[in-house]
Every structure is written in C-alpha cells, then in structure tokens.
Amino acid sequence: MQLTLDMPELKRLSQPTPNLLAYNLIVICRSAGKDGLALLVYVTEQIPEQGYRGRVVILHNEPGVLSNACSI
C-alpha cells in the first residue's frame, strides 16, 4: 500500500537555495512576525550546511514605534 500526500511545502523546498557564500554580510530584518522568524530559521539552517563564515546581522524593527531620534 502506498500513501500519497499533497504537501505544498515540499514544492517550496525544491526551489533553488541562495548561495550564502556569495555574501560577506547577511542582514535579516525582523519585526517579531512569523515571516521574519521563518527567514531567520531558514538562514541559520543554511549557514552550517553551506559553510558560511561571514557576518549575519539581525535588524529588529518594531512596527509603530518611533525612535527618540525622530521628530514629528
């Protein structure tokens, strides 16, 4: 007996993987949402797989909050 499942996430995994070794610096922008977290998890999984040894910066942006340096 063979079980067949329709799993769209498997199609996503078959997409080309970005070559992290082409970059000296990777900046990941986060705003505490699920998309930013998913990207962070994906990149941190790719770092050891690809042997990336450059810098990774996570830039946190809190939507709706202005910096003290901003004047309105």
N, C-alpha and C positions, 0 to 999 in steps of 0.2 A: 504494500500500500504506500502510495506517495502522497504527501501533503503539499499542496501548493498555496502559498500566501501572497497576496498583493501587498507589498511593503514599499511605499513610495520613498521612504528614507534610504532604501538600498540603491535606488536610482541616483539619489543625491550623492551617495558615497562613490559612485562610479565616475563622477566628474573629475577633471584634471586637478591635481593638487598643486597649489602655488609653490614655487621653488624658493624657500626661505633663504637659501644660500646666496641668492642674488642680492640680498639686502644687508646693509651694515646696521640698520636700525629699523625696528618694527614698532609702530605706535598703535596701540589699541585704545579706541575711545569707548568709554563705558559711561552709562548713566543709570546703573543698577537695574537695568531691564534684562529680560531673558535673552534678547538678541545679542547684547554685548557679552553676557555671560557665556553664551554658546560659542561666540567667536574666541573668547579667552580660553575656554576649554579646548577648542579645536587647535588653536595655535600652540598651547602648552603640550598637547599630544604630539604635534608635528615636530617640535624642537628636538627632542631626543631621536626621533625616527630619522630626521634629516641631518642630524649632527650640527645644527645651527649653534654658533658660538658668539653671535653678535648681541647687541643690546636690545632689550624689549622694555618699552615704557608703556605703562597703563595710565591713560589720562582720564581721570574721573570728572564727569560733568554732571552736576545736579540740576536738572531742568527746573526752571522757575526761581532759581536762587541767583541773585546778582552778587558779584564780587564787591568788596568795600571800595575797590579802586574805581568802580563805575559811578558816574554821577548822572542823575536823571534831570 
